[in-house]
């Protein structure tokens, strides 16, 4: 996905996407620089080499809401 690659090149720690194309059946997205957390109609990419600590919370809104606890060590 272009959004993930741009985020990686720009040094973004988090990339958030609404209604990404992974919703299509059989379509799988991965990226070497981000750990991807998928919701129902959204996806969040968390940079793998970040010094921040991300803890996933519960999904809300039938999977349309993602909650993360972000800590600076």
CHARMM internal coordinates of N, CA and C (Angstrom, degrees):
IC EDIT
DIST 1 N 1 CA 1.4525
DIST 1 CA 1 C 1.5228
ANGL 1 N 1 CA 1 C 109.63
DIST 1 C 2 N 1.2729
ANGL 1 CA 1 C 2 N 114.88
DIHE 1 N 1 CA 1 C 2 N 140.07
DIST 2 N 2 CA 1.4607
ANGL 1 C 2 N 2 CA 120.89
DIHE 1 CA 1 C 2 N 2 CA -177.78
DIST 2 CA 2 C 1.5316
ANGL 2 N 2 CA 2 C 111.34
DIHE 1 C 2 N 2 CA 2 C -64.43
DIST 2 C 3 N 1.3296
ANGL 2 CA 2 C 3 N 117.89
DIHE 2 N 2 CA 2 C 3 N -38.75
DIST 3 N 3 CA 1.4710
ANGL 2 C 3 N 3 CA 120.68
DIHE 2 CA 2 C 3 N 3 CA -178.84
DIST 3 CA 3 C 1.5212
ANGL 3 N 3 CA 3 C 111.36
DIHE 2 C 3 N 3 CA 3 C -60.70
DIST 3 C 4 N 1.3240
ANGL 3 CA 3 C 4 N 117.49
DIHE 3 N 3 CA 3 C 4 N -41.33
DIST 4 N 4 CA 1.4650
ANGL 3 C 4 N 4 CA 120.32
DIHE 3 CA 3 C 4 N 4 CA 179.16
DIST 4 CA 4 C 1.5158
ANGL 4 N 4 CA 4 C 111.74
DIHE 3 C 4 N 4 CA 4 C -67.97
DIST 4 C 5 N 1.3067
ANGL 4 CA 4 C 5 N 117.17
DIHE 4 N 4 CA 4 C 5 N -41.13
DIST 5 N 5 CA 1.4694
ANGL 4 C 5 N 5 CA 120.04
DIHE 4 CA 4 C 5 N 5 CA -179.71
DIST 5 CA 5 C 1.5263
ANGL 5 N 5 CA 5 C 111.10
DIHE 4 C 5 N 5 CA 5 C -66.85
DIST 5 C 6 N 1.3284
ANGL 5 CA 5 C 6 N 117.06
DIHE 5 N 5 CA 5 C 6 N -42.13
DIST 6 N 6 CA 1.4797
ANGL 5 C 6 N 6 CA 120.18
DIHE 5 CA 5 C 6 N 6 CA 177.05
DIST 6 CA 6 C 1.5227
ANGL 6 N 6 CA 6 C 110.40
DIHE 5 C 6 N 6 CA 6 C -62.86
DIST 6 C 7 N 1.3321
ANGL 6 CA 6 C 7 N 117.11
DIHE 6 N 6 CA 6 C 7 N -44.35
DIST 7 N 7 CA 1.4574
ANGL 6 C 7 N 7 CA 120.46
DIHE 6 CA 6 C 7 N 7 CA 178.52
DIST 7 CA 7 C 1.5119
ANGL 7 N 7 CA 7 C 111.70
DIHE 6 C 7 N 7 CA 7 C -59.62
DIST 7 C 8 N 1.3215
ANGL 7 CA 7 C 8 N 116.65
DIHE 7 N 7 CA 7 C 8 N -41.40
DIST 8 N 8 CA 1.4643
ANGL 7 C 8 N 8 CA 121.30
DIHE 7 CA 7 C 8 N 8 CA 179.20
DIST 8 CA 8 C 1.5304
ANGL 8 N 8 CA 8 C 111.01
DIHE 7 C 8 N 8 CA 8 C -63.87
DIST 8 C 9 N 1.3170
ANGL 8 CA 8 C 9 N 116.46
DIHE 8 N 8 CA 8 C 9 N -45.76
DIST 9 N 9 CA 1.4669
ANGL 8 C 9 N 9 CA 120.97
DIHE 8 CA 8 C 9 N 9 CA -179.98
DIST 9 CA 9 C 1.5276
ANGL 9 N 9 CA 9 C 112.06
DIHE 8 C 9 N 9 CA 9 C -65.27
DIST 9 C 10 N 1.3216
ANGL 9 CA 9 C 10 N 117.09
DIHE 9 N 9 CA 9 C 10 N -34.34
DIST 10 N 10 CA 1.4681
ANGL 9 C 10 N 10 CA 121.68
DIHE 9 CA 9 C 10 N 10 CA -179.32
DIST 10 CA 10 C 1.5186
ANGL 10 N 10 CA 10 C 112.52
DIHE 9 C 10 N 10 CA 10 C -85.32
DIST 10 C 11 N 1.3373
ANGL 10 CA 10 C 11 N 118.36
DIHE 10 N 10 CA 10 C 11 N -6.71
DIST 11 N 11 CA 1.4614
ANGL 10 C 11 N 11 CA 121.67
DIHE 10 CA 10 C 11 N 11 CA 177.42
DIST 11 CA 11 C 1.5187
ANGL 11 N 11 CA 11 C 114.47
DIHE 10 C 11 N 11 CA 11 C 83.82
DIST 11 C 12 N 1.3388
ANGL 11 CA 11 C 12 N 118.02
DIHE 11 N 11 CA 11 C 12 N 22.18
DIST 12 N 12 CA 1.4613
ANGL 11 C 12 N 12 CA 121.26
DIHE 11 CA 11 C 12 N 12 CA -179.35
DIST 12 CA 12 C 1.5284
ANGL 12 N 12 CA 12 C 110.61
DIHE 11 C 12 N 12 CA 12 C -70.63
DIST 12 C 13 N 1.3222
ANGL 12 CA 12 C 13 N 116.44
DIHE 12 N 12 CA 12 C 13 N 135.66
DIST 13 N 13 CA 1.4596
ANGL 12 C 13 N 13 CA 121.21
DIHE 12 CA 12 C 13 N 13 CA 176.59
DIST 13 CA 13 C 1.5236
ANGL 13 N 13 CA 13 C 111.46
DIHE 12 C 13 N 13 CA 13 C -79.39
DIST 13 C 14 N 1.3283
ANGL 13 CA 13 C 14 N 116.68
DIHE 13 N 13 CA 13 C 14 N -32.16
DIST 14 N 14 CA 1.4616
ANGL 13 C 14 N 14 CA 121.77
DIHE 13 CA 13 C 14 N 14 CA -177.66
DIST 14 CA 14 C 1.5198
ANGL 14 N 14 CA 14 C 109.08
DIHE 13 C 14 N 14 CA 14 C -133.32
DIST 14 C 15 N 1.3276
ANGL 14 CA 14 C 15 N 116.38
DIHE 14 N 14 CA 14 C 15 N 134.50
DIST 15 N 15 CA 1.4662
ANGL 14 C 15 N 15 CA 122.62
DIHE 14 CA 14 C 15 N 15 CA 173.45
DIST 15 CA 15 C 1.5171
ANGL 15 N 15 CA 15 C 106.65
DIHE 14 C 15 N 15 CA 15 C -124.36
DIST 15 C 16 N 1.3330
ANGL 15 CA 15 C 16 N 115.90
DIHE 15 N 15 CA 15 C 16 N 122.85
DIST 16 N 16 CA 1.4638
ANGL 15 C 16 N 16 CA 120.54
DIHE 15 CA 15 C 16 N 16 CA -178.31
DIST 16 CA 16 C 1.5208
ANGL 16 N 16 CA 16 C 108.94
DIHE 15 C 16 N 16 CA 16 C -113.85
DIST 16 C 17 N 1.3343
ANGL 16 CA 16 C 17 N 115.51
DIHE 16 N 16 CA 16 C 17 N 132.33
DIST 17 N 17 CA 1.4571
ANGL 16 C 17 N 17 CA 120.47
DIHE 16 CA 16 C 17 N 17 CA -178.15
DIST 17 CA 17 C 1.5229
ANGL 17 N 17 CA 17 C 110.29
DIHE 16 C 17 N 17 CA 17 C -128.47
DIST 17 C 18 N 1.3146
ANGL 17 CA 17 C 18 N 115.07
DIHE 17 N 17 CA 17 C 18 N 140.04
DIST 18 N 18 CA 1.4594
ANGL 17 C 18 N 18 CA 120.69
DIHE 17 CA 17 C 18 N 18 CA 175.94
DIST 18 CA 18 C 1.5164
ANGL 18 N 18 CA 18 C 108.13
DIHE 17 C 18 N 18 CA 18 C -108.67
DIST 18 C 19 N 1.3232
ANGL 18 CA 18 C 19 N 115.75
DIHE 18 N 18 CA 18 C 19 N 134.29
DIST 19 N 19 CA 1.4530
ANGL 18 C 19 N 19 CA 123.74
DIHE 18 CA 18 C 19 N 19 CA 179.60
DIST 19 CA 19 C 1.5263
ANGL 19 N 19 CA 19 C 113.03
DIHE 18 C 19 N 19 CA 19 C 49.93
DIST 19 C 20 N 1.3458
ANGL 19 CA 19 C 20 N 116.62
DIHE 19 N 19 CA 19 C 20 N 54.52
DIST 20 N 20 CA 1.4626
ANGL 19 C 20 N 20 CA 119.28
DIHE 19 CA 19 C 20 N 20 CA 176.78
DIST 20 CA 20 C 1.5285
ANGL 20 N 20 CA 20 C 110.58
DIHE 19 C 20 N 20 CA 20 C -70.64
DIST 20 C 21 N 1.3083
ANGL 20 CA 20 C 21 N 117.02
DIHE 20 N 20 CA 20 C 21 N 166.99
DIST 21 N 21 CA 1.4619
ANGL 20 C 21 N 21 CA 121.70
DIHE 20 CA 20 C 21 N 21 CA -174.66
DIST 21 CA 21 C 1.5173
ANGL 21 N 21 CA 21 C 113.36
DIHE 20 C 21 N 21 CA 21 C -72.78
DIST 21 C 22 N 1.3455
ANGL 21 CA 21 C 22 N 119.69
DIHE 21 N 21 CA 21 C 22 N -3.19
DIST 22 N 22 CA 1.4584
ANGL 21 C 22 N 22 CA 119.66
DIHE 21 CA 21 C 22 N 22 CA -179.31
DIST 22 CA 22 C 1.5253
ANGL 22 N 22 CA 22 C 111.70
DIHE 21 C 22 N 22 CA 22 C -67.12
DIST 22 C 23 N 1.3258
ANGL 22 CA 22 C 23 N 117.59
DIHE 22 N 22 CA 22 C 23 N -12.38
DIST 23 N 23 CA 1.4591
ANGL 22 C 23 N 23 CA 120.45
DIHE 22 CA 22 C 23 N 23 CA 179.88
DIST 23 CA 23 C 1.5351
ANGL 23 N 23 CA 23 C 111.60
DIHE 22 C 23 N 23 CA 23 C -65.55
DIST 23 C 24 N 1.3242
ANGL 23 CA 23 C 24 N 117.51
DIHE 23 N 23 CA 23 C 24 N -19.35
DIST 24 N 24 CA 1.4603
ANGL 23 C 24 N 24 CA 120.05
DIHE 23 CA 23 C 24 N 24 CA 177.89
DIST 24 CA 24 C 1.5192
ANGL 24 N 24 CA 24 C 109.63
DIHE 23 C 24 N 24 CA 24 C -66.74
DIST 24 C 25 N 1.3003
ANGL 24 CA 24 C 25 N 116.20
DIHE 24 N 24 CA 24 C 25 N 140.06
DIST 25 N 25 CA 1.4575
ANGL 24 C 25 N 25 CA 121.26
DIHE 24 CA 24 C 25 N 25 CA -178.00
DIST 25 CA 25 C 1.5242
ANGL 25 N 25 CA 25 C 110.90
DIHE 24 C 25 N 25 CA 25 C -61.63
DIST 25 C 26 N 1.3234
ANGL 25 CA 25 C 26 N 115.51
DIHE 25 N 25 CA 25 C 26 N 131.16
DIST 26 N 26 CA 1.4564
ANGL 25 C 26 N 26 CA 120.57
DIHE 25 CA 25 C 26 N 26 CA 176.39
DIST 26 CA 26 C 1.5161
ANGL 26 N 26 CA 26 C 114.47
DIHE 25 C 26 N 26 CA 26 C 81.19
DIST 26 C 27 N 1.3199
ANGL 26 CA 26 C 27 N 118.31
DIHE 26 N 26 CA 26 C 27 N 2.77
DIST 27 N 27 CA 1.4624
ANGL 26 C 27 N 27 CA 121.43
DIHE 26 CA 26 C 27 N 27 CA -178.05
DIST 27 CA 27 C 1.5131
ANGL 27 N 27 CA 27 C 108.78
DIHE 26 C 27 N 27 CA 27 C -97.13
DIST 27 C 28 N 1.3192
ANGL 27 CA 27 C 28 N 117.08
DIHE 27 N 27 CA 27 C 28 N 120.19
DIST 28 N 28 CA 1.4643
ANGL 27 C 28 N 28 CA 120.99
DIHE 27 CA 27 C 28 N 28 CA -176.90
DIST 28 CA 28 C 1.5245
ANGL 28 N 28 CA 28 C 109.65
DIHE 27 C 28 N 28 CA 28 C -118.08
DIST 28 C 29 N 1.3220
ANGL 28 CA 28 C 29 N 116.60
DIHE 28 N 28 CA 28 C 29 N 133.28
DIST 29 N 29 CA 1.4686
ANGL 28 C 29 N 29 CA 122.18
DIHE 28 CA 28 C 29 N 29 CA -179.23
DIST 29 CA 29 C 1.5189
ANGL 29 N 29 CA 29 C 108.85
DIHE 28 C 29 N 29 CA 29 C -114.88
DIST 29 C 30 N 1.3180
ANGL 29 CA 29 C 30 N 116.30
DIHE 29 N 29 CA 29 C 30 N 136.93
DIST 30 N 30 CA 1.4568
ANGL 29 C 30 N 30 CA 121.87
DIHE 29 CA 29 C 30 N 30 CA 171.62
DIST 30 CA 30 C 1.5244
ANGL 30 N 30 CA 30 C 107.26
DIHE 29 C 30 N 30 CA 30 C -145.29
DIST 30 C 31 N 1.3219
ANGL 30 CA 30 C 31 N 115.90
DIHE 30 N 30 CA 30 C 31 N 163.36
DIST 31 N 31 CA 1.4643
ANGL 30 C 31 N 31 CA 120.49
DIHE 30 CA 30 C 31 N 31 CA 178.54
DIST 31 CA 31 C 1.5160
ANGL 31 N 31 CA 31 C 108.25
DIHE 30 C 31 N 31 CA 31 C -150.45
DIST 31 C 32 N 1.3099
ANGL 31 CA 31 C 32 N 116.48
DIHE 31 N 31 CA 31 C 32 N 138.99
DIST 32 N 32 CA 1.4658
ANGL 31 C 32 N 32 CA 121.49
DIHE 31 CA 31 C 32 N 32 CA -176.85
DIST 32 CA 32 C 1.5270
ANGL 32 N 32 CA 32 C 112.94
DIHE 31 C 32 N 32 CA 32 C -65.46
DIST 32 C 33 N 1.3267
ANGL 32 CA 32 C 33 N 118.04
DIHE 32 N 32 CA 32 C 33 N -25.79
DIST 33 N 33 CA 1.4509
ANGL 32 C 33 N 33 CA 121.06
DIHE 32 CA 32 C 33 N 33 CA -174.74
DIST 33 CA 33 C 1.5171
ANGL 33 N 33 CA 33 C 115.49
DIHE 32 C 33 N 33 CA 33 C -101.10
DIST 33 C 34 N 1.3375
ANGL 33 CA 33 C 34 N 117.78
DIHE 33 N 33 CA 33 C 34 N -8.82
DIST 34 N 34 CA 1.4618
ANGL 33 C 34 N 34 CA 120.53
DIHE 33 CA 33 C 34 N 34 CA -175.45
DIST 34 CA 34 C 1.5233
ANGL 34 N 34 CA 34 C 111.72
DIHE 33 C 34 N 34 CA 34 C -129.99
DIST 34 C 35 N 1.3228
ANGL 34 CA 34 C 35 N 115.32
DIHE 34 N 34 CA 34 C 35 N 143.19
DIST 35 N 35 CA 1.4647
ANGL 34 C 35 N 35 CA 122.14
DIHE 34 CA 34 C 35 N 35 CA 167.56
DIST 35 CA 35 C 1.5189
ANGL 35 N 35 CA 35 C 105.02
DIHE 34 C 35 N 35 CA 35 C -90.76
DIST 35 C 36 N 1.3020
ANGL 35 CA 35 C 36 N 117.47
DIHE 35 N 35 CA 35 C 36 N 126.38
DIST 36 N 36 CA 1.4573
ANGL 35 C 36 N 36 CA 121.20
DIHE 35 CA 35 C 36 N 36 CA -174.14
DIST 36 CA 36 C 1.5234
ANGL 36 N 36 CA 36 C 111.16
DIHE 35 C 36 N 36 CA 36 C -101.72
DIST 36 C 37 N 1.3217
ANGL 36 CA 36 C 37 N 114.39
DIHE 36 N 36 CA 36 C 37 N 133.08
DIST 37 N 37 CA 1.4611
ANGL 36 C 37 N 37 CA 121.55
DIHE 36 CA 36 C 37 N 37 CA 176.82
DIST 37 CA 37 C 1.5207
ANGL 37 N 37 CA 37 C 106.11
DIHE 36 C 37 N 37 CA 37 C -117.81
DIST 37 C 38 N 1.3243
ANGL 37 CA 37 C 38 N 115.34
DIHE 37 N 37 CA 37 C 38 N 117.49
DIST 38 N 38 CA 1.4563
ANGL 37 C 38 N 38 CA 120.51
DIHE 37 CA 37 C 38 N 38 CA -175.02
DIST 38 CA 38 C 1.5165
ANGL 38 N 38 CA 38 C 111.40
DIHE 37 C 38 N 38 CA 38 C -99.54
DIST 38 C 39 N 1.3120
ANGL 38 CA 38 C 39 N 114.92
DIHE 38 N 38 CA 38 C 39 N 137.01
DIST 39 N 39 CA 1.4603
ANGL 38 C 39 N 39 CA 122.34
DIHE 38 CA 38 C 39 N 39 CA 170.16
DIST 39 CA 39 C 1.5182
ANGL 39 N 39 CA 39 C 107.08
DIHE 38 C 39 N 39 CA 39 C -106.74
DIST 39 C 40 N 1.3106
ANGL 39 CA 39 C 40 N 116.26
DIHE 39 N 39 CA 39 C 40 N -163.48
DIST 40 N 40 CA 1.4636
ANGL 39 C 40 N 40 CA 120.13
DIHE 39 CA 39 C 40 N 40 CA -179.68
DIST 40 CA 40 C 1.5271
ANGL 40 N 40 CA 40 C 110.56
DIHE 39 C 40 N 40 CA 40 C -71.84
DIST 40 C 41 N 1.3366
ANGL 40 CA 40 C 41 N 116.84
DIHE 40 N 40 CA 40 C 41 N -51.59
DIST 41 N 41 CA 1.4659
ANGL 40 C 41 N 41 CA 121.19
DIHE 40 CA 40 C 41 N 41 CA 179.87
DIST 41 CA 41 C 1.5213
ANGL 41 N 41 CA 41 C 111.71
DIHE 40 C 41 N 41 CA 41 C -126.50
DIST 41 C 42 N 1.3189
ANGL 41 CA 41 C 42 N 116.37
DIHE 41 N 41 CA 41 C 42 N 25.82
DIST 42 N 42 CA 1.4627
ANGL 41 C 42 N 42 CA 119.87
DIHE 41 CA 41 C 42 N 42 CA 178.84
DIST 42 CA 42 C 1.5235
ANGL 42 N 42 CA 42 C 109.26
DIHE 41 C 42 N 42 CA 42 C -148.29
DIST 42 C 43 N 1.3048
ANGL 42 CA 42 C 43 N 115.29
DIHE 42 N 42 CA 42 C 43 N 165.86
DIST 43 N 43 CA 1.4563
ANGL 42 C 43 N 43 CA 120.79
DIHE 42 CA 42 C 43 N 43 CA 178.01
DIST 43 CA 43 C 1.5212
ANGL 43 N 43 CA 43 C 108.18
DIHE 42 C 43 N 43 CA 43 C -151.17
DIST 43 C 44 N 1.3180
ANGL 43 CA 43 C 44 N 115.98
DIHE 43 N 43 CA 43 C 44 N 140.46
DIST 44 N 44 CA 1.4573
ANGL 43 C 44 N 44 CA 121.89
DIHE 43 CA 43 C 44 N 44 CA 177.62
DIST 44 CA 44 C 1.5175
ANGL 44 N 44 CA 44 C 108.39
DIHE 43 C 44 N 44 CA 44 C -120.96
DIST 44 C 45 N 1.3267
ANGL 44 CA 44 C 45 N 115.50
DIHE 44 N 44 CA 44 C 45 N 129.54
DIST 45 N 45 CA 1.4574
ANGL 44 C 45 N 45 CA 121.40
DIHE 44 CA 44 C 45 N 45 CA 175.07
DIST 45 CA 45 C 1.5190
ANGL 45 N 45 CA 45 C 109.02
DIHE 44 C 45 N 45 CA 45 C -103.12
DIST 45 C 46 N 1.3264
ANGL 45 CA 45 C 46 N 117.01
DIHE 45 N 45 CA 45 C 46 N 125.55
DIST 46 N 46 CA 1.4651
ANGL 45 C 46 N 46 CA 122.56
DIHE 45 CA 45 C 46 N 46 CA 179.73
DIST 46 CA 46 C 1.5212
ANGL 46 N 46 CA 46 C 107.44
DIHE 45 C 46 N 46 CA 46 C -112.74
DIST 46 C 47 N 1.3061
ANGL 46 CA 46 C 47 N 116.15
DIHE 46 N 46 CA 46 C 47 N 121.83
DIST 47 N 47 CA 1.4655
ANGL 46 C 47 N 47 CA 121.20
DIHE 46 CA 46 C 47 N 47 CA -175.25
DIST 47 CA 47 C 1.5287
ANGL 47 N 47 CA 47 C 111.02
DIHE 46 C 47 N 47 CA 47 C -58.17
DIST 47 C 48 N 1.3160
ANGL 47 CA 47 C 48 N 116.14
DIHE 47 N 47 CA 47 C 48 N 132.82
DIST 48 N 48 CA 1.4640
ANGL 47 C 48 N 48 CA 121.77
DIHE 47 CA 47 C 48 N 48 CA -175.92
DIST 48 CA 48 C 1.5326
ANGL 48 N 48 CA 48 C 112.57
DIHE 47 C 48 N 48 CA 48 C -70.08
DIST 48 C 49 N 1.3181
ANGL 48 CA 48 C 49 N 119.00
DIHE 48 N 48 CA 48 C 49 N -32.27
DIST 49 N 49 CA 1.4629
ANGL 48 C 49 N 49 CA 121.35
DIHE 48 CA 48 C 49 N 49 CA -175.40
DIST 49 CA 49 C 1.5342
ANGL 49 N 49 CA 49 C 112.99
DIHE 48 C 49 N 49 CA 49 C -99.47
DIST 49 C 50 N 1.3186
ANGL 49 CA 49 C 50 N 117.59
DIHE 49 N 49 CA 49 C 50 N 23.88
DIST 50 N 50 CA 1.4603
ANGL 49 C 50 N 50 CA 120.35
DIHE 49 CA 49 C 50 N 50 CA -179.93
DIST 50 CA 50 C 1.5356
ANGL 50 N 50 CA 50 C 111.06
DIHE 49 C 50 N 50 CA 50 C -80.77
DIST 50 C 51 N 1.3141
ANGL 50 CA 50 C 51 N 116.25
DIHE 50 N 50 CA 50 C 51 N 153.81
DIST 51 N 51 CA 1.4586
ANGL 50 C 51 N 51 CA 121.71
DIHE 50 CA 50 C 51 N 51 CA 176.19
DIST 51 CA 51 C 1.5340
ANGL 51 N 51 CA 51 C 110.87
DIHE 50 C 51 N 51 CA 51 C -89.67
DIST 51 C 52 N 1.3376
ANGL 51 CA 51 C 52 N 116.83
DIHE 51 N 51 CA 51 C 52 N -7.42
DIST 52 N 52 CA 1.4523
ANGL 51 C 52 N 52 CA 121.02
DIHE 51 CA 51 C 52 N 52 CA 178.55
DIST 52 CA 52 C 1.5244
ANGL 52 N 52 CA 52 C 109.98
DIHE 51 C 52 N 52 CA 52 C -78.88
DIST 52 C 53 N 1.3272
ANGL 52 CA 52 C 53 N 116.30
DIHE 52 N 52 CA 52 C 53 N 151.40
DIST 53 N 53 CA 1.4599
ANGL 52 C 53 N 53 CA 121.65
DIHE 52 CA 52 C 53 N 53 CA 177.86
DIST 53 CA 53 C 1.5214
ANGL 53 N 53 CA 53 C 108.77
DIHE 52 C 53 N 53 CA 53 C -104.00
DIST 53 C 54 N 1.3281
ANGL 53 CA 53 C 54 N 116.19
DIHE 53 N 53 CA 53 C 54 N 121.27
DIST 54 N 54 CA 1.4585
ANGL 53 C 54 N 54 CA 121.93
DIHE 53 CA 53 C 54 N 54 CA 178.95
DIST 54 CA 54 C 1.5184
ANGL 54 N 54 CA 54 C 108.91
DIHE 53 C 54 N 54 CA 54 C -110.65
DIST 54 C 55 N 1.3211
ANGL 54 CA 54 C 55 N 116.47
DIHE 54 N 54 CA 54 C 55 N 126.42
DIST 55 N 55 CA 1.4526
ANGL 54 C 55 N 55 CA 121.87
DIHE 54 CA 54 C 55 N 55 CA 175.43
DIST 55 CA 55 C 1.5141
ANGL 55 N 55 CA 55 C 107.50
DIHE 54 C 55 N 55 CA 55 C -119.03
DIST 55 C 56 N 1.3300
ANGL 55 CA 55 C 56 N 116.06
DIHE 55 N 55 CA 55 C 56 N 125.98
DIST 56 N 56 CA 1.4569
ANGL 55 C 56 N 56 CA 120.25
DIHE 55 CA 55 C 56 N 56 CA 179.19
DIST 56 CA 56 C 1.5099
ANGL 56 N 56 CA 56 C 110.77
DIHE 55 C 56 N 56 CA 56 C -71.74
DIST 56 C 57 N 1.3220
ANGL 56 CA 56 C 57 N 115.30
DIHE 56 N 56 CA 56 C 57 N 135.83
DIST 57 N 57 CA 1.4525
ANGL 56 C 57 N 57 CA 120.89
DIHE 56 CA 56 C 57 N 57 CA 172.52
DIST 57 CA 57 C 1.5187
ANGL 57 N 57 CA 57 C 108.28
DIHE 56 C 57 N 57 CA 57 C -96.84
DIST 57 C 58 N 1.2932
ANGL 57 CA 57 C 58 N 116.28
DIHE 57 N 57 CA 57 C 58 N -161.90
DIST 58 N 58 CA 1.4587
ANGL 57 C 58 N 58 CA 119.81
DIHE 57 CA 57 C 58 N 58 CA 179.42
DIST 58 CA 58 C 1.5168
ANGL 58 N 58 CA 58 C 110.27
DIHE 57 C 58 N 58 CA 58 C -85.01
DIST 58 C 59 N 1.3246
ANGL 58 CA 58 C 59 N 115.26
DIHE 58 N 58 CA 58 C 59 N 150.60
DIST 59 N 59 CA 1.4568
ANGL 58 C 59 N 59 CA 120.86
DIHE 58 CA 58 C 59 N 59 CA 173.37
DIST 59 CA 59 C 1.5143
ANGL 59 N 59 CA 59 C 107.81
DIHE 58 C 59 N 59 CA 59 C -77.69
DIST 59 C 60 N 1.3112
ANGL 59 CA 59 C 60 N 116.68
DIHE 59 N 59 CA 59 C 60 N 142.29
DIST 60 N 60 CA 1.4539
ANGL 59 C 60 N 60 CA 120.67
DIHE 59 CA 59 C 60 N 60 CA 178.19
DIST 60 CA 60 C 1.5128
ANGL 60 N 60 CA 60 C 110.04
DIHE 59 C 60 N 60 CA 60 C -127.12
DIST 60 C 61 N 1.3082
ANGL 60 CA 60 C 61 N 116.60
DIHE 60 N 60 CA 60 C 61 N 176.15
DIST 61 N 61 CA 1.4622
ANGL 60 C 61 N 61 CA 120.60
DIHE 60 CA 60 C 61 N 61 CA 177.11
DIST 61 CA 61 C 1.5086
ANGL 61 N 61 CA 61 C 112.91
DIHE 60 C 61 N 61 CA 61 C 57.28
DIST 61 C 62 N 1.3258
ANGL 61 CA 61 C 62 N 117.03
DIHE 61 N 61 CA 61 C 62 N 42.51
DIST 62 N 62 CA 1.4732
ANGL 61 C 62 N 62 CA 121.88
DIHE 61 CA 61 C 62 N 62 CA -178.38
DIST 62 CA 62 C 1.5265
ANGL 62 N 62 CA 62 C 111.92
DIHE 61 C 62 N 62 CA 62 C 57.32
DIST 62 C 63 N 1.3206
ANGL 62 CA 62 C 63 N 117.34
DIHE 62 N 62 CA 62 C 63 N 35.91
DIST 63 N 63 CA 1.4619
ANGL 62 C 63 N 63 CA 121.61
DIHE 62 CA 62 C 63 N 63 CA 177.40
DIST 63 CA 63 C 1.5130
ANGL 63 N 63 CA 63 C 114.43
DIHE 62 C 63 N 63 CA 63 C 90.90
DIST 63 C 64 N 1.3343
ANGL 63 CA 63 C 64 N 117.64
DIHE 63 N 63 CA 63 C 64 N 1.58
DIST 64 N 64 CA 1.4598
ANGL 63 C 64 N 64 CA 121.14
DIHE 63 CA 63 C 64 N 64 CA -179.78
DIST 64 CA 64 C 1.5206
ANGL 64 N 64 CA 64 C 112.91
DIHE 63 C 64 N 64 CA 64 C -87.22
DIST 64 C 65 N 1.3375
ANGL 64 CA 64 C 65 N 118.19
DIHE 64 N 64 CA 64 C 65 N -9.70
DIST 65 N 65 CA 1.4616
ANGL 64 C 65 N 65 CA 122.52
DIHE 64 CA 64 C 65 N 65 CA -178.06
DIST 65 CA 65 C 1.5166
ANGL 65 N 65 CA 65 C 109.03
DIHE 64 C 65 N 65 CA 65 C -121.56
DIST 65 C 66 N 1.3311
ANGL 65 CA 65 C 66 N 116.68
DIHE 65 N 65 CA 65 C 66 N 131.88
DIST 66 N 66 CA 1.4517
ANGL 65 C 66 N 66 CA 121.82
DIHE 65 CA 65 C 66 N 66 CA 176.13
DIST 66 CA 66 C 1.5215
ANGL 66 N 66 CA 66 C 108.24
DIHE 65 C 66 N 66 CA 66 C -116.00
DIST 66 C 67 N 1.3426
ANGL 66 CA 66 C 67 N 116.03
DIHE 66 N 66 CA 66 C 67 N 136.77
DIST 67 N 67 CA 1.4565
ANGL 66 C 67 N 67 CA 121.92
DIHE 66 CA 66 C 67 N 67 CA -178.88
DIST 67 CA 67 C 1.5263
ANGL 67 N 67 CA 67 C 108.85
DIHE 66 C 67 N 67 CA 67 C -122.80
DIST 67 C 68 N 1.3309
ANGL 67 CA 67 C 68 N 116.50
DIHE 67 N 67 CA 67 C 68 N 131.50
DIST 68 N 68 CA 1.4544
ANGL 67 C 68 N 68 CA 122.68
DIHE 67 CA 67 C 68 N 68 CA 179.47
DIST 68 CA 68 C 1.5230
ANGL 68 N 68 CA 68 C 109.23
DIHE 67 C 68 N 68 CA 68 C -130.29
DIST 68 C 69 N 1.3127
ANGL 68 CA 68 C 69 N 115.38
DIHE 68 N 68 CA 68 C 69 N 144.51
DIST 69 N 69 CA 1.4608
ANGL 68 C 69 N 69 CA 121.54
DIHE 68 CA 68 C 69 N 69 CA 170.26
DIST 69 CA 69 C 1.5181
ANGL 69 N 69 CA 69 C 105.37
DIHE 68 C 69 N 69 CA 69 C -102.44
DIST 69 C 70 N 1.3284
ANGL 69 CA 69 C 70 N 117.13
DIHE 69 N 69 CA 69 C 70 N 121.49
DIST 70 N 70 CA 1.4643
ANGL 69 C 70 N 70 CA 122.15
DIHE 69 CA 69 C 70 N 70 CA -177.53
DIST 70 CA 70 C 1.5125
ANGL 70 N 70 CA 70 C 108.17
DIHE 69 C 70 N 70 CA 70 C -112.91
DIST 70 C 71 N 1.3440
ANGL 70 CA 70 C 71 N 116.26
DIHE 70 N 70 CA 70 C 71 N 126.68
DIST 71 N 71 CA 1.4636
ANGL 70 C 71 N 71 CA 120.88
DIHE 70 CA 70 C 71 N 71 CA -179.29
DIST 71 CA 71 C 1.5179
ANGL 71 N 71 CA 71 C 110.08
DIHE 70 C 71 N 71 CA 71 C -125.25
DIST 71 C 72 N 1.3038
ANGL 71 CA 71 C 72 N 115.02
DIHE 71 N 71 CA 71 C 72 N 142.75
DIST 72 N 72 CA 1.4544
ANGL 71 C 72 N 72 CA 122.03
DIHE 71 CA 71 C 72 N 72 CA 174.10
DIST 72 CA 72 C 1.5249
ANGL 72 N 72 CA 72 C 107.16
DIHE 71 C 72 N 72 CA 72 C -97.82
DIST 72 C 73 N 1.3297
ANGL 72 CA 72 C 73 N 117.57
DIHE 72 N 72 CA 72 C 73 N 118.34
DIST 73 N 73 CA 1.4775
ANGL 72 C 73 N 73 CA 118.91
DIHE 72 CA 72 C 73 N 73 CA -175.59
DIST 73 CA 73 C 1.5211
ANGL 73 N 73 CA 73 C 113.56
DIHE 72 C 73 N 73 CA 73 C -65.76
END
COOR INIT
IC SEED 1 N 1 CA 1 C
IC BUILD
